[in-house]
């Protein structure tokens, strides 16, 4: 899978929702403010130690496999 250029807003929102759902299912530490505080997009972040991935592509492939 390869994505380039601006993504349709509805598609981006769906990917974000699917990624967050999968991260929560995997017990990743999502939206923590203890380390970085609140910032724009903090609720879409997670602690890498709780769910390590090396790229957005890898994260999206995990989501697709989960839906499977």
N, CA, C and O atoms as a Tripos MOL2 file, in Angstrom:
@<TRIPOS>MOLECULE
protein
  272   271    68     0     0
PROTEIN
NO_CHARGES

@<TRIPOS>ATOM
      1 N           0.8390   -1.1640    0.0000 N.3       1 UNK1
      2 CA          0.0000    0.0000    0.0000 C.3       1 UNK1
      3 C           0.8890    1.2330    0.0000 C.2       1 UNK1
      4 O           1.8810    1.2910    0.7260 O.2       1 UNK1
      5 N           0.5350    2.2110   -0.8090 N.am      2 UNK2
      6 CA          1.2830    3.4600   -0.8410 C.3       2 UNK2
      7 C           0.2930    4.6070   -0.9300 C.2       2 UNK2
      8 O          -0.6160    4.5900   -1.7600 O.2       2 UNK2
      9 N           0.4690    5.6000   -0.0740 N.am      3 UNK3
     10 CA         -0.3830    6.7800   -0.0950 C.3       3 UNK3
     11 C           0.4760    7.9920   -0.3980 C.2       3 UNK3
     12 O           1.5910    8.1180    0.1090 O.2       3 UNK3
     13 N          -0.0350    8.8640   -1.2080 N.am      4 UNK4
     14 CA          0.6850   10.0930   -1.5470 C.3       4 UNK4
     15 C          -0.2930   11.2440   -1.6050 C.2       4 UNK4
     16 O          -1.4920   11.0770   -1.8240 O.2       4 UNK4
     17 N           0.2720   12.4210   -1.3990 N.am      5 UNK5
     18 CA         -0.5160   13.6340   -1.5770 C.3       5 UNK5
     19 C          -1.6150   13.7780   -0.5610 C.2       5 UNK5
     20 O          -1.7810   12.9200    0.3050 O.2       5 UNK5
     21 N          -2.3590   14.8370   -0.6540 N.am      6 UNK6
     22 CA         -3.4040   15.0480    0.3470 C.3       6 UNK6
     23 C          -4.4310   13.9240    0.2840 C.2       6 UNK6
     24 O          -4.8170   13.4610   -0.7890 O.2       6 UNK6
     25 N          -4.8560   13.5070    1.4580 N.am      7 UNK7
     26 CA         -5.8560   12.4540    1.5810 C.3       7 UNK7
     27 C          -7.2080   13.1170    1.8160 C.2       7 UNK7
     28 O          -7.2960   14.1150    2.5310 O.2       7 UNK7
     29 N          -8.2430   12.5740    1.2280 N.am      8 UNK8
     30 CA         -9.5990   13.0410    1.4660 C.3       8 UNK8
     31 C          -9.8530   13.0880    2.9780 C.2       8 UNK8
     32 O          -9.5060   12.1490    3.6940 O.2       8 UNK8
     33 N         -10.4500   14.1640    3.4570 N.am      9 UNK9
     34 CA        -10.6790   14.3510    4.8890 C.3       9 UNK9
     35 C         -11.4700   13.2320    5.5290 C.2       9 UNK9
     36 O         -11.1470   12.8140    6.6410 O.2       9 UNK9
     37 N         -12.5030   12.7310    4.8570 N.am     10 UNK10
     38 CA        -13.3020   11.6420    5.4180 C.3      10 UNK10
     39 C         -12.4810   10.3600    5.5220 C.2      10 UNK10
     40 O         -12.6090    9.6180    6.4960 O.2      10 UNK10
     41 N         -11.6460   10.0990    4.5300 N.am     11 UNK11
     42 CA        -10.7920    8.9160    4.5600 C.3      11 UNK11
     43 C          -9.7580    9.0380    5.6780 C.2      11 UNK11
     44 O          -9.5040    8.0720    6.3980 O.2      11 UNK11
     45 N          -9.1700   10.2090    5.8230 N.am     12 UNK12
     46 CA         -8.1820   10.4290    6.8870 C.3      12 UNK12
     47 C          -8.8240   10.2400    8.2600 C.2      12 UNK12
     48 O          -8.2260    9.6220    9.1410 O.2      12 UNK12
     49 N         -10.0170   10.7590    8.4460 N.am     13 UNK13
     50 CA        -10.7210   10.6100    9.7210 C.3      13 UNK13
     51 C         -11.0310    9.1440    9.9990 C.2      13 UNK13
     52 O         -10.9100    8.6930   11.1380 O.2      13 UNK13
     53 N         -11.4320    8.3940    8.9690 N.am     14 UNK14
     54 CA        -11.7220    6.9710    9.1630 C.3      14 UNK14
     55 C         -10.4630    6.2030    9.5540 C.2      14 UNK14
     56 O         -10.5020    5.3570   10.4470 O.2      14 UNK14
     57 N          -9.3330    6.5000    8.8790 N.am     15 UNK15
     58 CA         -8.0730    5.8470    9.2410 C.3      15 UNK15
     59 C          -7.6990    6.1710   10.6830 C.2      15 UNK15
     60 O          -7.2860    5.2890   11.4350 O.2      15 UNK15
     61 N          -7.8450    7.4390   11.0670 N.am     16 UNK16
     62 CA         -7.5230    7.8550   12.4300 C.3      16 UNK16
     63 C          -8.3710    7.0710   13.4320 C.2      16 UNK16
     64 O          -7.8520    6.5630   14.4260 O.2      16 UNK16
     65 N          -9.6630    6.9770   13.1720 N.am     17 UNK17
     66 CA        -10.5690    6.2350   14.0490 C.3      17 UNK17
     67 C         -10.1680    4.7680   14.1330 C.2      17 UNK17
     68 O         -10.1230    4.2010   15.2250 O.2      17 UNK17
     69 N          -9.8760    4.1480   12.9950 N.am     18 UNK18
     70 CA         -9.4980    2.7420   12.9620 C.3      18 UNK18
     71 C          -8.1730    2.5040   13.6790 C.2      18 UNK18
     72 O          -8.0200    1.5080   14.3860 O.2      18 UNK18
     73 N          -7.2130    3.4150   13.5010 N.am     19 UNK19
     74 CA         -5.9160    3.2830   14.1620 C.3      19 UNK19
     75 C          -6.0860    3.4040   15.6770 C.2      19 UNK19
     76 O          -5.5420    2.5920   16.4250 O.2      19 UNK19
     77 N          -6.8300    4.4020   16.1320 N.am     20 UNK20
     78 CA         -7.0400    4.5770   17.5700 C.3      20 UNK20
     79 C          -7.7710    3.3810   18.1740 C.2      20 UNK20
     80 O          -7.4380    2.9440   19.2760 O.2      20 UNK20
     81 N          -8.7550    2.8540   17.4700 N.am     21 UNK21
     82 CA         -9.4960    1.6800   17.9540 C.3      21 UNK21
     83 C          -8.5430    0.4900   18.1180 C.2      21 UNK21
     84 O          -8.5920   -0.2150   19.1260 O.2      21 UNK21
     85 N          -7.6830    0.2740   17.1300 N.am     22 UNK22
     86 CA         -6.7320   -0.8290   17.2020 C.3      22 UNK22
     87 C          -5.7280   -0.6180   18.3360 C.2      22 UNK22
     88 O          -5.4130   -1.5580   19.0650 O.2      22 UNK22
     89 N          -5.2210    0.6180   18.4890 N.am     23 UNK23
     90 CA         -4.2580    0.9020   19.5550 C.3      23 UNK23
     91 C          -4.8670    0.6460   20.9280 C.2      23 UNK23
     92 O          -4.2140    0.0810   21.8050 O.2      23 UNK23
     93 N          -6.0980    1.0540   21.1130 N.am     24 UNK24
     94 CA         -6.7740    0.8050   22.3980 C.3      24 UNK24
     95 C          -6.9790   -0.6940   22.6180 C.2      24 UNK24
     96 O          -6.8120   -1.1930   23.7310 O.2      24 UNK24
     97 N          -7.3380   -1.3980   21.5660 N.am     25 UNK25
     98 CA         -7.5250   -2.8510   21.6560 C.3      25 UNK25
     99 C          -6.2220   -3.5390   22.0630 C.2      25 UNK25
    100 O          -6.2380   -4.5430   22.7770 O.2      25 UNK25
    101 N          -5.0880   -2.9870   21.6000 N.am     26 UNK26
    102 CA         -3.7710   -3.5530   21.9160 C.3      26 UNK26
    103 C          -3.2100   -3.0030   23.2210 C.2      26 UNK26
    104 O          -2.0590   -3.2680   23.5690 O.2      26 UNK26
    105 N          -4.0270   -2.2370   23.9430 N.am     27 UNK27
    106 CA         -3.6430   -1.6460   25.2270 C.3      27 UNK27
    107 C          -2.4820   -0.6720   25.1290 C.2      27 UNK27
    108 O          -1.6870   -0.5590   26.0620 O.2      27 UNK27
    109 N          -2.3750    0.0300   24.0150 N.am     28 UNK28
    110 CA         -1.3630    1.0750   23.8760 C.3      28 UNK28
    111 C          -1.7570    2.2530   24.7600 C.2      28 UNK28
    112 O          -2.9420    2.5110   24.9730 O.2      28 UNK28
    113 N          -0.7740    2.9510   25.2640 N.am     29 UNK29
    114 CA         -0.9990    4.1220   26.1020 C.3      29 UNK29
    115 C          -1.3310    5.2990   25.1820 C.2      29 UNK29
    116 O          -0.4330    5.9650   24.6670 O.2      29 UNK29
    117 N          -2.6310    5.5500   24.9800 N.am     30 UNK30
    118 CA         -3.1160    6.5300   24.0000 C.3      30 UNK30
    119 C          -3.4790    7.8490   24.6780 C.2      30 UNK30
    120 O          -4.0690    7.8670   25.7590 O.2      30 UNK30
    121 N          -3.1100    8.9650   24.0170 N.am     31 UNK31
    122 CA         -3.5250   10.2900   24.4580 C.3      31 UNK31
    123 C          -3.0260   10.6820   25.8300 C.2      31 UNK31
    124 O          -3.7210   11.3910   26.5570 O.2      31 UNK31
    125 N          -1.8410   10.2400   26.2000 N.am     32 UNK32
    126 CA         -1.3160   10.5800   27.5170 C.3      32 UNK32
    127 C          -0.8150   12.0210   27.5510 C.2      32 UNK32
    128 O          -0.1440   12.4640   26.6190 O.2      32 UNK32
    129 N          -1.1290   12.7430   28.6000 N.am     33 UNK33
    130 CA         -0.6640   14.1240   28.7490 C.3      33 UNK33
    131 C           0.4430   14.2270   29.7880 C.2      33 UNK33
    132 O           1.0280   15.2970   29.9590 O.2      33 UNK33
    133 N           0.7410   13.1390   30.4830 N.am     34 UNK34
    134 CA          1.7170   13.1730   31.5650 C.3      34 UNK34
    135 C           3.1220   13.5430   31.0860 C.2      34 UNK34
    136 O           3.8650   14.2000   31.8140 O.2      34 UNK34
    137 N           3.4900   13.1370   29.8910 N.am     35 UNK35
    138 CA          4.8540   13.3780   29.4150 C.3      35 UNK35
    139 C           4.9370   14.6380   28.5660 C.2      35 UNK35
    140 O           5.8020   15.4800   28.8050 O.2      35 UNK35
    141 N           4.0690   14.7840   27.5920 N.am     36 UNK36
    142 CA          4.1850   15.9020   26.6530 C.3      36 UNK36
    143 C           3.1620   17.0000   26.9010 C.2      36 UNK36
    144 O           3.2380   18.0590   26.2770 O.2      36 UNK36
    145 N           2.2200   16.7760   27.7870 N.am     37 UNK37
    146 CA          1.1750   17.7640   27.9970 C.3      37 UNK37
    147 C           0.1490   17.7120   26.8810 C.2      37 UNK37
    148 O           0.1450   16.7940   26.0600 O.2      37 UNK37
    149 N          -0.7140   18.7020   26.8660 N.am     38 UNK38
    150 CA         -1.7330   18.7660   25.8100 C.3      38 UNK38
    151 C          -1.1890   19.5820   24.6510 C.2      38 UNK38
    152 O          -0.5810   20.6330   24.8520 O.2      38 UNK38
    153 N          -1.4070   19.1020   23.4540 N.am     39 UNK39
    154 CA         -1.0080   19.7940   22.2340 C.3      39 UNK39
    155 C          -1.9990   19.3960   21.1590 C.2      39 UNK39
    156 O          -2.7240   18.4150   21.3250 O.2      39 UNK39
    157 N          -2.0460   20.1240   20.0740 N.am     40 UNK40
    158 CA         -2.9610   19.7970   18.9910 C.3      40 UNK40
    159 C          -2.6440   18.3950   18.4890 C.2      40 UNK40
    160 O          -1.5310   18.1310   18.0360 O.2      40 UNK40
    161 N          -3.6100   17.5080   18.5690 N.am     41 UNK41
    162 CA         -3.4160   16.1360   18.1290 C.3      41 UNK41
    163 C          -3.0000   15.1820   19.2280 C.2      41 UNK41
    164 O          -2.7240   14.0150   18.9490 O.2      41 UNK41
    165 N          -2.9430   15.6520   20.4980 N.am     42 UNK42
    166 CA         -2.4810   14.7630   21.5660 C.3      42 UNK42
    167 C          -3.3710   13.5350   21.7180 C.2      42 UNK42
    168 O          -2.8870   12.4710   22.1030 O.2      42 UNK42
    169 N          -4.6570   13.6620   21.4240 N.am     43 UNK43
    170 CA         -5.5490   12.5110   21.5970 C.3      43 UNK43
    171 C          -5.3290   11.4500   20.5280 C.2      43 UNK43
    172 O          -5.8290   10.3310   20.6540 O.2      43 UNK43
    173 N          -4.5790   11.7920   19.4660 N.am     44 UNK44
    174 CA         -4.2520   10.8280   18.4190 C.3      44 UNK44
    175 C          -2.8350   10.2930   18.5850 C.2      44 UNK44
    176 O          -2.3000    9.6610   17.6750 O.2      44 UNK44
    177 N          -2.2280   10.5400   19.7330 N.am     45 UNK45
    178 CA         -0.8570   10.0860   19.9540 C.3      45 UNK45
    179 C          -0.8420    8.9190   20.9340 C.2      45 UNK45
    180 O          -1.8260    8.6620   21.6270 O.2      45 UNK45
    181 N           0.2770    8.2260   20.9820 N.am     46 UNK46
    182 CA          0.4340    7.1340   21.9310 C.3      46 UNK46
    183 C           1.9100    7.0100   22.2750 C.2      46 UNK46
    184 O           2.7770    7.5140   21.5610 O.2      46 UNK46
    185 N           2.1760    6.3320   23.3790 N.am     47 UNK47
    186 CA          3.5490    6.1040   23.8100 C.3      47 UNK47
    187 C           4.1250    4.9650   22.9800 C.2      47 UNK47
    188 O           3.6030    3.8500   22.9930 O.2      47 UNK47
    189 N           5.1930    5.2500   22.2650 N.am     48 UNK48
    190 CA          5.7860    4.2590   21.3730 C.3      48 UNK48
    191 C           6.1900    2.9920   22.1240 C.2      48 UNK48
    192 O           6.1200    1.8920   21.5750 O.2      48 UNK48
    193 N           6.6120    3.1480   23.3760 N.am     49 UNK49
    194 CA          7.0010    1.9790   24.1680 C.3      49 UNK49
    195 C           5.8330    1.0230   24.3810 C.2      49 UNK49
    196 O           6.0340   -0.1810   24.5430 O.2      49 UNK49
    197 N           4.6140    1.5560   24.3790 N.am     50 UNK50
    198 CA          3.4490    0.7040   24.6090 C.3      50 UNK50
    199 C           2.9700    0.0180   23.3310 C.2      50 UNK50
    200 O           2.2310   -0.9640   23.3920 O.2      50 UNK50
    201 N           3.3920    0.5340   22.1740 N.am     51 UNK51
    202 CA          3.0620   -0.0890   20.8920 C.3      51 UNK51
    203 C           4.0290    0.4370   19.8410 C.2      51 UNK51
    204 O           3.7250    1.4120   19.1550 O.2      51 UNK51
    205 N           5.1950   -0.2000   19.7070 N.am     52 UNK52
    206 CA          6.2120    0.3060   18.7780 C.3      52 UNK52
    207 C           5.8970   -0.0250   17.3160 C.2      52 UNK52
    208 O           5.5880   -1.1670   16.9760 O.2      52 UNK52
    209 N           5.9800    0.9780   16.4790 N.am     53 UNK53
    210 CA          5.9120    0.8300   15.0280 C.3      53 UNK53
    211 C           6.9620    1.7560   14.4270 C.2      53 UNK53
    212 O           7.3770    2.7270   15.0600 O.2      53 UNK53
    213 N           7.3860    1.4550   13.2120 N.am     54 UNK54
    214 CA          8.4490    2.2310   12.5850 C.3      54 UNK54
    215 C           7.9620    3.2130   11.5330 C.2      54 UNK54
    216 O           8.7190    4.0810   11.0970 O.2      54 UNK54
    217 N           6.6980    3.0850   11.1190 N.am     55 UNK55
    218 CA          6.1980    3.9870   10.0780 C.3      55 UNK55
    219 C           4.6710    3.9940   10.0920 C.2      55 UNK55
    220 O           4.0320    3.0940   10.6350 O.2      55 UNK55
    221 N           4.1140    5.0230    9.4880 N.am     56 UNK56
    222 CA          2.6680    5.0950    9.3340 C.3      56 UNK56
    223 C           2.1850    3.9470    8.4580 C.2      56 UNK56
    224 O           1.1200    3.3800    8.7010 O.2      56 UNK56
    225 N           2.9580    3.6090    7.4530 N.am     57 UNK57
    226 CA          2.6040    2.4900    6.5740 C.3      57 UNK57
    227 C           2.4730    1.1990    7.3800 C.2      57 UNK57
    228 O           1.5140    0.4480    7.2000 O.2      57 UNK57
    229 N           3.4370    0.9380    8.2690 N.am     58 UNK58
    230 CA          3.3790   -0.2620    9.1040 C.3      58 UNK58
    231 C           2.1320   -0.2400    9.9840 C.2      58 UNK58
    232 O           1.4570   -1.2590   10.1260 O.2      58 UNK58
    233 N           1.8240    0.9090   10.5710 N.am     59 UNK59
    234 CA          0.6480    1.0480   11.4190 C.3      59 UNK59
    235 C          -0.6250    0.7690   10.6250 C.2      59 UNK59
    236 O          -1.5180    0.0730   11.1090 O.2      59 UNK59
    237 N          -0.7120    1.3000    9.4270 N.am     60 UNK60
    238 CA         -1.8880    1.0820    8.5910 C.3      60 UNK60
    239 C          -2.0160   -0.3790    8.1680 C.2      60 UNK60
    240 O          -3.1270   -0.8990    8.0710 O.2      60 UNK60
    241 N          -0.8900   -1.0440    7.9170 N.am     61 UNK61
    242 CA         -0.9280   -2.4700    7.5740 C.3      61 UNK61
    243 C          -1.4210   -3.3090    8.7410 C.2      61 UNK61
    244 O          -2.1310   -4.2920    8.5340 O.2      61 UNK61
    245 N          -1.0570   -2.9390    9.9700 N.am     62 UNK62
    246 CA         -1.5300   -3.6500   11.1600 C.3      62 UNK62
    247 C          -3.0410   -3.4900   11.2740 C.2      62 UNK62
    248 O          -3.7520   -4.4520   11.5620 O.2      62 UNK62
    249 N          -3.5250   -2.2810   11.0490 N.am     63 UNK63
    250 CA         -4.9660   -2.0250   11.1120 C.3      63 UNK63
    251 C          -5.6940   -2.8830   10.0700 C.2      63 UNK63
    252 O          -6.7070   -3.5130   10.3770 O.2      63 UNK63
    253 N          -5.1820   -2.9030    8.8610 N.am     64 UNK64
    254 CA         -5.8270   -3.6930    7.7980 C.3      64 UNK64
    255 C          -5.8520   -5.1830    8.1570 C.2      64 UNK64
    256 O          -6.8500   -5.8610    7.9140 O.2      64 UNK64
    257 N          -4.7600   -5.6910    8.7330 N.am     65 UNK65
    258 CA         -4.6990   -7.1020    9.1360 C.3      65 UNK65
    259 C          -5.6990   -7.3940   10.2500 C.2      65 UNK65
    260 O          -6.3160   -8.4590   10.2690 O.2      65 UNK65
    261 N          -5.8590   -6.4580   11.1700 N.am     66 UNK66
    262 CA         -6.8210   -6.6240   12.2690 C.3      66 UNK66
    263 C          -8.2500   -6.7070   11.7550 C.2      66 UNK66
    264 O          -9.0780   -7.4430   12.2940 O.2      66 UNK66
    265 N          -8.5260   -5.9410   10.7030 N.am     67 UNK67
    266 CA         -9.8780   -5.9090   10.1480 C.3      67 UNK67
    267 C         -10.1740   -7.1430    9.3090 C.2      67 UNK67
    268 O         -11.3280   -7.5190    9.1020 O.2      67 UNK67
    269 N          -9.1090   -7.7550    8.8380 N.am     68 UNK68
    270 CA         -9.1390   -8.8070    8.0660 C.3      68 UNK68
    271 C          -9.5910   -9.8130    7.3410 C.2      68 UNK68
    272 O          -8.8020  -10.5620    6.7640 O.2      68 UNK68
@<TRIPOS>BOND
     1     1     2 1
     2     2     3 1
     3     3     4 2
     4     3     5 am
     5     5     6 1
     6     6     7 1
     7     7     8 2
     8     7     9 am
     9     9    10 1
    10    10    11 1
    11    11    12 2
    12    11    13 am
    13    13    14 1
    14    14    15 1
    15    15    16 2
    16    15    17 am
    17    17    18 1
    18    18    19 1
    19    19    20 2
    20    19    21 am
    21    21    22 1
    22    22    23 1
    23    23    24 2
    24    23    25 am
    25    25    26 1
    26    26    27 1
    27    27    28 2
    28    27    29 am
    29    29    30 1
    30    30    31 1
    31    31    32 2
    32    31    33 am
    33    33    34 1
    34    34    35 1
    35    35    36 2
    36    35    37 am
    37    37    38 1
    38    38    39 1
    39    39    40 2
    40    39    41 am
    41    41    42 1
    42    42    43 1
    43    43    44 2
    44    43    45 am
    45    45    46 1
    46    46    47 1
    47    47    48 2
    48    47    49 am
    49    49    50 1
    50    50    51 1
    51    51    52 2
    52    51    53 am
    53    53    54 1
    54    54    55 1
    55    55    56 2
    56    55    57 am
    57    57    58 1
    58    58    59 1
    59    59    60 2
    60    59    61 am
    61    61    62 1
    62    62    63 1
    63    63    64 2
    64    63    65 am
    65    65    66 1
    66    66    67 1
    67    67    68 2
    68    67    69 am
    69    69    70 1
    70    70    71 1
    71    71    72 2
    72    71    73 am
    73    73    74 1
    74    74    75 1
    75    75    76 2
    76    75    77 am
    77    77    78 1
    78    78    79 1
    79    79    80 2
    80    79    81 am
    81    81    82 1
    82    82    83 1
    83    83    84 2
    84    83    85 am
    85    85    86 1
    86    86    87 1
    87    87    88 2
    88    87    89 am
    89    89    90 1
    90    90    91 1
    91    91    92 2
    92    91    93 am
    93    93    94 1
    94    94    95 1
    95    95    96 2
    96    95    97 am
    97    97    98 1
    98    98    99 1
    99    99   100 2
   100    99   101 am
   101   101   102 1
   102   102   103 1
   103   103   104 2
   104   103   105 am
   105   105   106 1
   106   106   107 1
   107   107   108 2
   108   107   109 am
   109   109   110 1
   110   110   111 1
   111   111   112 2
   112   111   113 am
   113   113   114 1
   114   114   115 1
   115   115   116 2
   116   115   117 am
   117   117   118 1
   118   118   119 1
   119   119   120 2
   120   119   121 am
   121   121   122 1
   122   122   123 1
   123   123   124 2
   124   123   125 am
   125   125   126 1
   126   126   127 1
   127   127   128 2
   128   127   129 am
   129   129   130 1
   130   130   131 1
   131   131   132 2
   132   131   133 am
   133   133   134 1
   134   134   135 1
   135   135   136 2
   136   135   137 am
   137   137   138 1
   138   138   139 1
   139   139   140 2
   140   139   141 am
   141   141   142 1
   142   142   143 1
   143   143   144 2
   144   143   145 am
   145   145   146 1
   146   146   147 1
   147   147   148 2
   148   147   149 am
   149   149   150 1
   150   150   151 1
   151   151   152 2
   152   151   153 am
   153   153   154 1
   154   154   155 1
   155   155   156 2
   156   155   157 am
   157   157   158 1
   158   158   159 1
   159   159   160 2
   160   159   161 am
   161   161   162 1
   162   162   163 1
   163   163   164 2
   164   163   165 am
   165   165   166 1
   166   166   167 1
   167   167   168 2
   168   167   169 am
   169   169   170 1
   170   170   171 1
   171   171   172 2
   172   171   173 am
   173   173   174 1
   174   174   175 1
   175   175   176 2
   176   175   177 am
   177   177   178 1
   178   178   179 1
   179   179   180 2
   180   179   181 am
   181   181   182 1
   182   182   183 1
   183   183   184 2
   184   183   185 am
   185   185   186 1
   186   186   187 1
   187   187   188 2
   188   187   189 am
   189   189   190 1
   190   190   191 1
   191   191   192 2
   192   191   193 am
   193   193   194 1
   194   194   195 1
   195   195   196 2
   196   195   197 am
   197   197   198 1
   198   198   199 1
   199   199   200 2
   200   199   201 am
   201   201   202 1
   202   202   203 1
   203   203   204 2
   204   203   205 am
   205   205   206 1
   206   206   207 1
   207   207   208 2
   208   207   209 am
   209   209   210 1
   210   210   211 1
   211   211   212 2
   212   211   213 am
   213   213   214 1
   214   214   215 1
   215   215   216 2
   216   215   217 am
   217   217   218 1
   218   218   219 1
   219   219   220 2
   220   219   221 am
   221   221   222 1
   222   222   223 1
   223   223   224 2
   224   223   225 am
   225   225   226 1
   226   226   227 1
   227   227   228 2
   228   227   229 am
   229   229   230 1
   230   230   231 1
   231   231   232 2
   232   231   233 am
   233   233   234 1
   234   234   235 1
   235   235   236 2
   236   235   237 am
   237   237   238 1
   238   238   239 1
   239   239   240 2
   240   239   241 am
   241   241   242 1
   242   242   243 1
   243   243   244 2
   244   243   245 am
   245   245   246 1
   246   246   247 1
   247   247   248 2
   248   247   249 am
   249   249   250 1
   250   250   251 1
   251   251   252 2
   252   251   253 am
   253   253   254 1
   254   254   255 1
   255   255   256 2
   256   255   257 am
   257   257   258 1
   258   258   259 1
   259   259   260 2
   260   259   261 am
   261   261   262 1
   262   262   263 1
   263   263   264 2
   264   263   265 am
   265   265   266 1
   266   266   267 1
   267   267   268 2
   268   267   269 am
   269   269   270 1
   270   270   271 1
   271   271   272 2
@<TRIPOS>SUBSTRUCTURE
     1 UNK1         2 RESIDUE 1 A UNK
     2 UNK2         6 RESIDUE 1 A UNK
     3 UNK3        10 RESIDUE 1 A UNK
     4 UNK4        14 RESIDUE 1 A UNK
     5 UNK5        18 RESIDUE 1 A UNK
     6 UNK6        22 RESIDUE 1 A UNK
     7 UNK7        26 RESIDUE 1 A UNK
     8 UNK8        30 RESIDUE 1 A UNK
     9 UNK9        34 RESIDUE 1 A UNK
    10 UNK10       38 RESIDUE 1 A UNK
    11 UNK11       42 RESIDUE 1 A UNK
    12 UNK12       46 RESIDUE 1 A UNK
    13 UNK13       50 RESIDUE 1 A UNK
    14 UNK14       54 RESIDUE 1 A UNK
    15 UNK15       58 RESIDUE 1 A UNK
    16 UNK16       62 RESIDUE 1 A UNK
    17 UNK17       66 RESIDUE 1 A UNK
    18 UNK18       70 RESIDUE 1 A UNK
    19 UNK19       74 RESIDUE 1 A UNK
    20 UNK20       78 RESIDUE 1 A UNK
    21 UNK21       82 RESIDUE 1 A UNK
    22 UNK22       86 RESIDUE 1 A UNK
    23 UNK23       90 RESIDUE 1 A UNK
    24 UNK24       94 RESIDUE 1 A UNK
    25 UNK25       98 RESIDUE 1 A UNK
    26 UNK26      102 RESIDUE 1 A UNK
    27 UNK27      106 RESIDUE 1 A UNK
    28 UNK28      110 RESIDUE 1 A UNK
    29 UNK29      114 RESIDUE 1 A UNK
    30 UNK30      118 RESIDUE 1 A UNK
    31 UNK31      122 RESIDUE 1 A UNK
    32 UNK32      126 RESIDUE 1 A UNK
    33 UNK33      130 RESIDUE 1 A UNK
    34 UNK34      134 RESIDUE 1 A UNK
    35 UNK35      138 RESIDUE 1 A UNK
    36 UNK36      142 RESIDUE 1 A UNK
    37 UNK37      146 RESIDUE 1 A UNK
    38 UNK38      150 RESIDUE 1 A UNK
    39 UNK39      154 RESIDUE 1 A UNK
    40 UNK40      158 RESIDUE 1 A UNK
    41 UNK41      162 RESIDUE 1 A UNK
    42 UNK42      166 RESIDUE 1 A UNK
    43 UNK43      170 RESIDUE 1 A UNK
    44 UNK44      174 RESIDUE 1 A UNK
    45 UNK45      178 RESIDUE 1 A UNK
    46 UNK46      182 RESIDUE 1 A UNK
    47 UNK47      186 RESIDUE 1 A UNK
    48 UNK48      190 RESIDUE 1 A UNK
    49 UNK49      194 RESIDUE 1 A UNK
    50 UNK50      198 RESIDUE 1 A UNK
    51 UNK51      202 RESIDUE 1 A UNK
    52 UNK52      206 RESIDUE 1 A UNK
    53 UNK53      210 RESIDUE 1 A UNK
    54 UNK54      214 RESIDUE 1 A UNK
    55 UNK55      218 RESIDUE 1 A UNK
    56 UNK56      222 RESIDUE 1 A UNK
    57 UNK57      226 RESIDUE 1 A UNK
    58 UNK58      230 RESIDUE 1 A UNK
    59 UNK59      234 RESIDUE 1 A UNK
    60 UNK60      238 RESIDUE 1 A UNK
    61 UNK61      242 RESIDUE 1 A UNK
    62 UNK62      246 RESIDUE 1 A UNK
    63 UNK63      250 RESIDUE 1 A UNK
    64 UNK64      254 RESIDUE 1 A UNK
    65 UNK65      258 RESIDUE 1 A UNK
    66 UNK66      262 RESIDUE 1 A UNK
    67 UNK67      266 RESIDUE 1 A UNK
    68 UNK68      270 RESIDUE 1 A UNK
